[in-house]
Amino acid sequence: MAFLRNLLATLVGLFLFTFIGFMILVGIASVASSGEVPTVKKNSVLYFNLSGVLVEKAAEDPIQELISNAPVPVSSIDIIEAIQEAKEDDRIKGIYLESGFFVAGQSSLKEIREALLDFKESGKFVYGYGEYISEANYYLISTADKIYLNPEGSLEFNGLTANVTFFKGLLDKLEIEPEIFRVGTYKSAVEPFLRKDMSEENKEQLTELIESIHATYLSDVSDNLNATVEDLKAISDQMEIRFPEDAEKKGLVTKVAYEDEIKDLIREEIGIEKDGKINFMTVNNYSKAIKAERTEYSGNKVAVIVANGEIIMGKAEDAIGGEQFASEIRKARESKSVKAIVLRVNSPGGSMTASDMIWREIELTRGVKPIIASMSDVAASGGYYISAPCDTIVAQPNTITGSIGIFGILFNFGDFLENKLGITNDAVKTGDYSDIFNVTRSLNVQERQIIQSMVNDGYETFISKVAAGRGMSKEDVLEVAGGRVWTGEQAYERKLVDVLGSFDDAVKIAAEKAGVADDYRLSFYPRPKPFVEQILGKLSDEADARLFHRNNIINSYVKQIESLQRMNGIQAILPGNLSIQ
């Protein structure tokens, strides 16, 4: 009897779970499909909340707030397009920037900053406010005509730092032995497994890297302030902005004041009474509205293939799958409506085999259609490998690129398994090297030589393909290779980059080369998943996030372990776990 009662309870529970889950999906789908397209009212102000995670191109996600409290991805491409449209839209009177918690790379911020400066050419206002204004957010807010900082708030203006996380101590404690194979003095992606601190070579390249990025930052900010680069550098070096009043005194903000005061200023600017309602329109809603208002579409497409994340074998939602992206490039090349291709690269690299699959399709595209590389925040190592064969490479001065070098890594888990878990292994084999990739013992001298020769051959391939793509000699490439990381500006000086410019510049170059400069539209790839698949994926991601507490400090380490699990074969990837803040 108890068995039947338990069986019945289980069946009822399964029915209720399935029914409730189905109703949730139907409800979410109904909300998404029934949402009205926003309309732009006269005398509106474009509201740009500087918060969330900035990505290249965000898929429309109507359920984000329903199932997750994680930072919402926001699209840099959509933001820039909205600002450009607002410049010519008589209904938009100005832009209001409000500082939140923004996760964004320096190159992406520079592109948005340039769009804001271009917007100001219309004569419309840009006002900014924040309780806490980070260094990244200030890069954007410094474009404003008026900047208000909360009296109890703060402004971060103390320079950049590059952080690298090291795992050697953990590996020592767990008795896990790393076997490392690399080429290049500066190929420091493996340092976290060999050292507890940076090598002198790595310190040298990262110091020069962040100094170059910071110099671009200070130069740009000084253009909008009554201060020289030297003045700003001194303020930054000594962290002279410690209280809101310091920021006003040094001229980095217009006034220390509350949010209601800057909103009164906006009301005055657009000509409404003191207690009148301001027609704020978010960038996201404005982007939807202008897309819905379009009535003319060109038959000529410029395909934008957004390569964002690590480069891995196969397919992935949060990475660049070699097979998947090779297919996207091939489809764009074979499509009659696609006249040119822009490869938008935001990647630290990854699998060399996957990178080479993408490289091959780009090489096949050269001479058939214009293909332009547009480098975003990072296009390094494998990210540079796939950019090299493009007709033209466009990067921002503060893009992180180069890192032409490779490595291989194996781990010997034998002592860990035996001493920590009591697990031992034994094997038989048909040849001397049948178990060369066995992860439960150390490699011998001959095996190390074999693997190192494979890595050396991969490096020679990398050098040769960069030389062919860039029209350089191998000797010239070797001088700037060795795994050395460069900013876009440094890479431009060394002929690794053709043009210092934005995504828009890359698109214009592609359209001009294709002869469709006055008649084209952008088409983005890969296509987003169907709506129901997005829902199921989000639910799965949220469960994973809760399991690993992804909103706390351990999140970064979990991601690094996940990245390590993806490292199959020879890798062409940026120096390990690099974080610039």
LUMGUVEX-284530 format. One record per residue (C-alpha): chain; x, y, z. Coordinates in Angstrom, 3 decimals, decimal comma. Layout:
N
A X Y Z
...
end
This chain:
581
A 0,000 0,000 0,000
A 2,850 2,378 0,863
A 4,442 1,601 -2,511
A 1,266 2,533 -4,402
A 0,886 5,706 -2,350
A 4,486 6,748 -3,098
A 4,089 5,892 -6,795
A 0,907 7,942 -7,016
A 2,578 10,882 -5,258
A 5,502 10,721 -7,667
A 3,253 10,666 -10,713
A 1,199 13,588 -9,398
A 4,407 15,512 -8,701
A 5,731 14,891 -12,209
A 2,403 15,964 -13,708
A 2,324 19,170 -11,677
A 5,969 19,963 -12,507
A 5,373 19,431 -16,233
A 2,117 21,412 -16,213
A 3,555 24,340 -14,257
A 6,684 24,392 -16,416
A 4,556 24,401 -19,556
A 2,398 27,252 -18,248
A 5,517 29,277 -17,363
A 6,871 28,830 -20,885
A 3,513 29,779 -22,412
A 3,267 32,816 -20,135
A 6,781 34,002 -20,954
A 6,231 33,463 -24,665
A 2,959 35,382 -24,448
A 4,649 38,303 -22,705
A 7,391 38,351 -25,317
A 5,118 38,098 -28,328
A 2,469 40,543 -27,147
A 4,873 43,335 -26,231
A 4,123 46,535 -28,089
A 6,825 48,239 -30,091
A 7,940 51,399 -28,220
A 7,071 54,725 -29,807
A 9,284 57,802 -29,741
A 7,516 60,853 -28,313
A 8,336 64,433 -29,185
A 10,700 66,258 -26,848
A 12,266 63,012 -25,607
A 15,627 62,439 -23,942
A 17,641 59,317 -24,728
A 18,452 57,613 -21,418
A 21,663 55,605 -21,300
A 22,141 53,690 -18,057
A 25,819 52,717 -17,908
A 25,287 49,304 -16,364
A 25,271 45,653 -17,373
A 27,752 43,622 -19,380
A 28,746 45,162 -22,707
A 28,883 42,617 -25,532
A 29,284 42,955 -29,278
A 25,762 41,975 -30,256
A 23,179 40,912 -27,683
A 20,296 38,637 -28,698
A 16,881 40,020 -27,764
A 16,129 38,540 -24,346
A 12,612 39,322 -23,057
A 12,914 36,855 -20,162
A 16,222 38,040 -18,671
A 14,701 39,858 -15,722
A 12,184 37,068 -15,062
A 14,696 34,293 -14,441
A 17,937 35,979 -13,442
A 19,307 38,818 -11,377
A 22,635 38,698 -13,216
A 23,921 41,754 -15,118
A 22,019 42,123 -18,394
A 24,083 41,908 -21,605
A 23,881 45,097 -23,654
A 24,975 45,414 -27,271
A 27,677 47,947 -28,117
A 26,660 47,822 -31,797
A 23,014 48,605 -30,967
A 24,025 51,397 -28,572
A 26,173 53,090 -31,202
A 23,459 52,746 -33,834
A 20,882 54,284 -31,461
A 23,149 57,262 -30,694
A 23,780 57,815 -34,404
A 20,050 57,731 -35,190
A 19,262 60,058 -32,272
A 21,637 62,656 -33,686
A 19,340 63,204 -36,693
A 16,040 62,536 -34,885
A 14,203 65,803 -34,096
A 12,193 64,001 -31,410
A 15,344 63,394 -29,346
A 16,572 66,568 -27,636
A 19,574 65,177 -25,818
A 21,180 62,272 -23,991
A 21,239 61,582 -20,259
A 24,078 59,313 -19,056
A 23,639 57,741 -15,637
A 26,538 55,814 -14,136
A 25,804 52,310 -12,880
A 27,988 49,206 -12,806
A 29,285 48,671 -16,319
A 31,472 45,734 -17,373
A 33,145 46,761 -20,617
A 36,445 46,735 -22,480
A 38,365 49,889 -23,305
A 38,028 49,560 -27,082
A 34,239 49,138 -26,944
A 33,993 52,136 -24,632
A 36,062 54,203 -27,056
A 33,670 53,417 -29,912
A 30,654 54,473 -27,826
A 32,537 57,563 -26,679
A 33,205 58,559 -30,289
A 29,513 58,121 -31,084
A 28,610 60,437 -28,175
A 31,064 63,081 -29,370
A 29,632 62,838 -32,870
A 26,123 63,232 -31,407
A 27,172 66,501 -29,794
A 28,002 67,882 -33,237
A 24,231 68,190 -33,714
A 24,103 70,870 -31,015
A 22,038 68,656 -28,721
A 23,052 68,277 -25,076
A 24,697 65,373 -23,259
A 24,395 65,418 -19,453
A 25,880 62,903 -17,017
A 25,267 61,925 -13,401
A 26,419 59,270 -10,967
A 26,547 58,220 -7,349
A 29,602 56,120 -8,137
A 31,449 56,737 -11,384
A 34,009 54,087 -12,256
A 37,065 54,799 -14,367
A 35,408 52,981 -17,291
A 32,155 54,920 -16,911
A 34,013 58,200 -16,644
A 35,509 57,518 -20,070
A 31,967 57,943 -21,409
A 30,572 60,499 -18,960
A 33,520 62,831 -19,572
A 31,950 63,575 -22,982
A 29,015 65,295 -21,250
A 28,402 69,051 -21,298
A 27,510 68,899 -17,602
A 28,589 66,215 -15,123
A 26,998 65,998 -11,672
A 28,396 63,771 -8,916
A 26,379 62,821 -5,834
A 27,615 64,605 -2,656
A 28,098 61,233 -0,942
A 29,313 59,489 -4,065
A 32,746 58,876 -5,544
A 34,717 59,113 -8,772
A 37,377 56,521 -9,530
A 40,354 58,090 -11,292
A 43,500 56,247 -10,280
A 44,790 54,489 -13,395
A 44,789 50,928 -14,689
A 46,153 47,672 -13,369
A 46,668 44,310 -15,059
A 46,001 41,278 -12,870
A 46,946 37,670 -13,551
A 45,740 34,728 -11,417
A 48,247 31,955 -10,701
A 47,473 28,296 -9,920
A 50,901 26,800 -9,219
A 50,308 26,768 -5,465
A 47,029 24,923 -5,936
A 48,633 22,394 -8,289
A 51,456 21,833 -5,775
A 48,993 21,185 -2,958
A 46,998 18,774 -5,114
A 50,187 17,088 -6,407
A 49,255 17,768 -10,040
A 52,236 18,144 -12,360
A 51,850 20,408 -15,409
A 53,745 19,512 -18,587
A 54,234 22,741 -20,570
A 55,353 23,237 -24,170
A 55,548 26,718 -25,664
A 57,229 28,926 -28,233
A 57,941 32,607 -27,654
A 59,652 34,559 -24,912
A 56,443 36,418 -24,142
A 53,991 33,506 -24,475
A 52,920 33,771 -20,862
A 49,545 32,013 -21,059
A 51,146 29,041 -19,280
A 52,772 31,066 -16,480
A 49,854 30,579 -14,073
A 50,676 26,844 -14,013
A 54,450 27,261 -13,657
A 54,890 30,273 -11,388
A 53,310 32,145 -8,507
A 54,071 35,537 -10,022
A 54,801 37,178 -13,381
A 58,064 36,672 -15,215
A 60,101 39,784 -15,966
A 59,194 39,443 -19,662
A 55,506 39,320 -18,838
A 55,758 42,293 -16,490
A 57,523 44,207 -19,243
A 54,888 43,564 -21,897
A 51,896 44,097 -19,600
A 53,361 47,324 -18,194
A 53,859 48,710 -21,694
A 50,386 47,476 -22,654
A 48,457 49,192 -19,864
A 50,578 52,353 -20,137
A 49,642 52,591 -23,817
A 45,955 51,982 -23,071
A 46,021 54,538 -20,247
A 47,745 57,099 -22,466
A 44,892 56,764 -24,974
A 42,387 57,118 -22,132
A 43,982 60,291 -20,737
A 44,419 61,846 -24,173
A 40,751 61,275 -25,017
A 39,479 62,546 -21,659
A 41,651 65,663 -21,783
A 40,037 66,686 -25,086
A 36,784 67,370 -23,224
A 38,183 68,896 -20,057
A 40,072 72,036 -19,263
A 43,144 69,974 -18,370
A 46,253 68,694 -20,088
A 47,250 65,044 -20,288
A 50,078 65,830 -17,868
A 47,612 67,336 -15,357
A 45,348 64,292 -15,568
A 48,284 61,893 -15,271
A 49,408 63,630 -12,080
A 45,869 63,480 -10,654
A 45,635 59,795 -11,536
A 49,094 58,792 -10,287
A 48,545 60,317 -6,848
A 44,825 59,444 -6,677
A 43,997 63,056 -5,936
A 40,263 62,442 -6,444
A 39,287 60,972 -3,088
A 36,110 62,892 -2,298
A 33,374 64,376 -4,532
A 34,631 67,898 -3,792
A 38,062 66,936 -5,161
A 36,486 65,998 -8,486
A 34,758 69,376 -8,736
A 37,837 71,285 -7,617
A 40,036 69,546 -10,204
A 37,478 70,121 -12,944
A 36,583 66,478 -13,572
A 32,923 67,119 -12,768
A 30,824 70,242 -13,192
A 29,095 70,147 -9,852
A 28,619 68,070 -6,719
A 24,836 67,734 -6,644
A 21,924 65,331 -6,405
A 20,100 63,561 -9,222
A 16,999 65,729 -8,920
A 19,166 68,786 -9,586
A 20,478 67,522 -12,901
A 16,957 66,486 -13,881
A 15,837 70,046 -13,192
A 18,618 71,130 -15,539
A 17,289 68,742 -18,207
A 13,754 70,138 -17,779
A 15,090 73,633 -18,273
A 17,012 72,515 -21,356
A 14,009 70,935 -23,073
A 11,602 73,653 -21,982
A 9,214 71,987 -19,544
A 8,069 73,173 -16,146
A 9,945 72,288 -12,977
A 7,643 69,432 -11,937
A 6,955 68,248 -15,486
A 7,592 64,661 -16,533
A 10,665 64,096 -18,697
A 10,094 61,740 -21,612
A 13,065 59,487 -21,010
A 13,528 56,706 -23,555
A 16,010 53,938 -22,876
A 18,581 53,076 -25,503
A 17,090 49,584 -25,759
A 13,549 50,848 -26,402
A 14,763 53,496 -28,828
A 16,704 50,856 -30,737
A 13,541 48,740 -31,068
A 11,506 51,759 -32,127
A 13,820 52,910 -34,912
A 14,110 49,375 -36,274
A 10,314 49,094 -36,406
A 10,040 52,467 -38,186
A 12,319 51,478 -41,047
A 10,526 50,937 -44,319
A 13,361 50,680 -46,818
A 15,726 47,735 -46,995
A 18,572 47,269 -49,430
A 19,060 44,015 -51,281
A 22,818 44,359 -50,793
A 24,090 42,901 -47,534
A 27,301 43,449 -45,639
A 27,531 40,336 -43,478
A 28,858 40,977 -39,977
A 30,150 37,762 -38,435
A 30,523 38,375 -34,705
A 33,358 36,201 -33,355
A 33,135 36,689 -29,602
A 34,862 34,538 -26,958
A 37,434 31,757 -26,905
A 38,068 29,762 -30,066
A 37,201 26,100 -29,563
A 36,440 23,029 -31,607
A 32,828 22,316 -32,541
A 29,974 24,644 -31,631
A 29,179 26,746 -28,566
A 26,916 29,590 -27,474
A 29,525 31,417 -25,404
A 32,560 30,786 -27,589
A 33,765 30,715 -31,201
A 33,255 27,188 -32,500
A 35,682 26,472 -35,340
A 33,211 24,381 -37,327
A 30,347 26,805 -36,719
A 32,188 29,965 -37,735
A 33,867 28,370 -40,719
A 30,359 27,476 -41,887
A 29,092 31,037 -41,335
A 31,927 32,486 -43,433
A 31,334 29,905 -46,154
A 27,602 30,697 -46,283
A 28,335 34,435 -46,498
A 30,824 33,848 -49,298
A 28,345 31,750 -51,279
A 25,345 34,059 -50,705
A 24,530 36,219 -53,745
A 22,980 38,958 -51,590
A 26,097 39,296 -49,403
A 28,479 41,717 -51,117
A 31,135 42,000 -48,398
A 31,998 40,544 -44,999
A 33,122 42,160 -41,751
A 34,661 39,772 -39,241
A 34,120 41,419 -35,851
A 36,712 39,818 -33,564
A 36,611 39,978 -29,780
A 38,669 36,962 -28,766
A 41,788 36,048 -26,752
A 42,270 33,030 -29,024
A 42,144 29,337 -28,186
A 42,431 26,126 -30,176
A 44,877 26,389 -33,069
A 43,038 23,736 -35,048
A 39,728 25,593 -34,704
A 41,469 28,872 -35,582
A 42,913 27,249 -38,683
A 39,473 26,016 -39,783
A 38,236 29,611 -39,691
A 41,454 30,866 -41,335
A 40,918 28,503 -44,257
A 37,429 29,842 -45,027
A 38,703 33,420 -44,846
A 41,566 32,528 -47,180
A 39,041 31,033 -49,634
A 36,977 34,243 -49,396
A 39,857 36,565 -50,282
A 39,533 37,667 -53,851
A 35,918 36,489 -54,021
A 34,428 39,157 -51,740
A 35,951 41,881 -49,555
A 36,492 40,600 -46,030
A 37,528 43,118 -43,366
A 38,621 42,370 -39,797
A 37,240 44,734 -37,150
A 39,059 44,225 -33,850
A 37,143 44,991 -30,688
A 38,549 44,877 -27,135
A 40,742 41,821 -27,726
A 41,887 40,136 -30,931
A 44,984 38,302 -29,798
A 46,761 35,032 -30,511
A 44,092 32,875 -32,205
A 42,041 36,064 -32,521
A 44,905 37,532 -34,553
A 45,384 34,262 -36,459
A 41,855 34,536 -37,914
A 42,264 38,270 -38,596
A 45,567 38,022 -40,473
A 44,203 36,772 -43,836
A 41,539 39,501 -44,075
A 41,953 42,189 -46,767
A 42,150 44,963 -44,175
A 42,532 44,907 -40,387
A 40,896 47,733 -38,428
A 41,588 48,190 -34,700
A 41,192 50,840 -32,053
A 44,363 52,305 -30,476
A 43,467 50,542 -27,198
A 42,584 47,154 -28,700
A 44,666 44,293 -27,253
A 46,144 42,271 -30,103
A 49,230 40,394 -31,308
A 50,339 37,557 -28,997
A 51,618 35,586 -31,990
A 52,727 32,404 -30,274
A 51,387 29,023 -29,208
A 51,635 26,474 -26,427
A 50,592 22,974 -25,436
A 49,745 21,767 -21,954
A 49,252 18,361 -20,333
A 48,659 17,522 -16,678
A 49,968 14,497 -14,810
A 47,249 13,564 -12,308
A 48,964 10,356 -11,153
A 50,104 11,507 -7,695
A 46,863 13,393 -7,100
A 44,745 10,344 -7,921
A 46,841 7,947 -5,856
A 47,767 10,084 -2,852
A 44,542 12,085 -2,516
A 41,907 9,666 -3,822
A 43,535 6,232 -3,662
A 43,111 5,635 -7,387
A 45,883 3,935 -9,383
A 46,289 3,150 -13,094
A 48,104 0,599 -15,200
A 48,137 -0,035 -18,948
A 49,480 -2,122 -21,810
A 50,314 -0,716 -25,260
A 51,203 -1,774 -28,795
A 53,837 0,888 -29,487
A 56,468 2,898 -27,683
A 54,333 6,055 -27,800
A 50,794 4,639 -27,715
A 50,130 6,268 -24,338
A 52,039 9,515 -24,926
A 48,998 11,532 -23,801
A 48,389 9,468 -20,665
A 47,473 11,875 -17,842
A 48,502 9,590 -14,960
A 52,306 9,646 -15,388
A 55,169 11,976 -16,291
A 56,454 12,226 -19,839
A 59,912 10,928 -20,680
A 62,569 12,891 -22,592
A 61,667 11,462 -25,989
A 57,969 12,162 -25,507
A 58,679 15,748 -24,511
A 60,789 16,209 -27,624
A 57,977 14,884 -29,822
A 55,370 17,207 -28,353
A 57,725 20,196 -28,401
A 58,425 19,538 -32,082
A 54,664 19,600 -32,727
A 54,405 22,950 -30,938
A 57,399 24,308 -32,885
A 55,770 23,229 -36,145
A 52,536 24,968 -35,119
A 54,462 28,168 -34,406
A 56,112 27,989 -37,826
A 52,649 27,630 -39,380
A 51,368 30,638 -37,404
A 54,312 32,791 -38,486
A 54,004 31,720 -42,121
A 50,285 32,449 -42,301
A 50,638 35,861 -40,676
A 53,457 36,686 -43,102
A 51,342 35,622 -46,102
A 48,240 37,454 -44,881
A 50,067 40,659 -44,024
A 52,487 40,681 -46,965
A 55,453 40,582 -44,600
A 58,583 38,479 -44,499
A 58,866 35,749 -41,874
A 61,801 37,628 -40,368
A 59,682 40,772 -39,912
A 56,885 38,767 -38,294
A 59,309 37,047 -35,926
A 60,462 40,443 -34,670
A 56,945 41,261 -33,419
A 55,897 37,716 -32,511
A 57,199 35,566 -29,663
A 53,813 35,793 -27,965
A 54,236 39,549 -27,384
A 50,993 41,434 -26,730
A 50,476 44,850 -28,349
A 47,874 47,573 -28,262
A 46,212 48,492 -31,541
A 48,367 51,591 -31,774
A 51,568 49,598 -31,222
A 50,390 46,970 -33,719
A 49,670 49,679 -36,290
A 53,236 50,967 -35,948
A 54,481 47,393 -36,537
A 52,264 46,778 -39,604
A 50,113 44,179 -37,845
A 47,101 46,490 -38,268
A 46,161 48,562 -41,341
A 43,742 51,176 -39,982
A 43,118 52,688 -36,560
A 39,360 53,045 -36,433
A 35,987 51,746 -35,324
A 33,498 49,076 -36,345
A 31,756 51,704 -38,489
A 35,031 52,395 -40,272
A 35,428 48,688 -41,024
A 31,877 48,499 -42,402
A 32,462 51,527 -44,630
A 35,693 50,034 -45,970
A 33,901 46,751 -46,731
A 31,013 48,499 -48,497
A 33,338 50,696 -50,531
A 35,471 47,747 -51,632
A 32,287 45,953 -52,697
A 31,028 48,998 -54,628
A 27,849 49,332 -52,539
A 28,814 52,276 -50,313
A 25,488 54,052 -50,948
A 23,185 51,049 -50,884
A 23,604 48,293 -48,308
A 22,315 46,940 -45,021
A 23,993 44,995 -42,249
A 23,134 41,388 -41,567
A 24,512 39,788 -38,397
A 25,688 36,216 -37,947
A 25,377 33,737 -36,274
A 21,587 33,986 -36,146
A 20,014 33,893 -32,671
A 18,369 30,655 -31,547
A 14,591 30,189 -31,735
A 12,751 31,717 -28,792
A 11,887 28,473 -26,942
A 15,493 27,288 -27,189
A 16,606 30,600 -25,692
A 14,225 30,068 -22,770
A 15,408 26,540 -22,076
A 19,023 27,617 -22,384
A 18,500 30,512 -19,969
A 16,839 28,220 -17,432
A 19,782 25,821 -17,710
A 22,307 28,651 -17,373
A 20,515 29,999 -14,319
A 20,559 26,595 -12,652
A 24,292 26,338 -13,393
A 24,849 29,852 -12,047
A 23,101 29,076 -8,781
A 24,990 25,788 -8,423
A 28,353 27,530 -8,657
A 27,311 30,832 -7,018
A 28,308 32,637 -10,205
A 27,523 36,080 -8,787
A 30,275 35,962 -6,213
A 34,043 36,123 -6,355
A 34,482 32,417 -7,179
A 32,827 33,045 -10,547
A 36,084 34,109 -12,220
A 37,880 30,974 -11,039
A 35,058 28,707 -12,223
A 35,267 30,329 -15,655
A 39,023 29,787 -15,755
A 38,570 26,091 -14,935
A 35,948 25,822 -17,665
A 38,399 27,461 -20,069
A 41,084 24,974 -19,071
A 38,734 22,077 -19,807
A 38,328 23,390 -23,357
A 42,066 23,322 -24,070
A 42,388 20,361 -26,385
A 45,484 20,237 -28,572
A 47,832 23,119 -29,323
A 46,588 26,486 -28,119
A 47,031 30,019 -29,446
A 45,634 32,129 -26,625
A 46,295 35,392 -24,770
A 48,423 35,472 -21,579
A 46,499 33,536 -18,949
A 43,647 34,996 -16,942
A 44,536 38,598 -17,815
A 42,251 41,211 -16,288
A 42,726 44,957 -16,881
A 40,879 47,276 -14,495
end
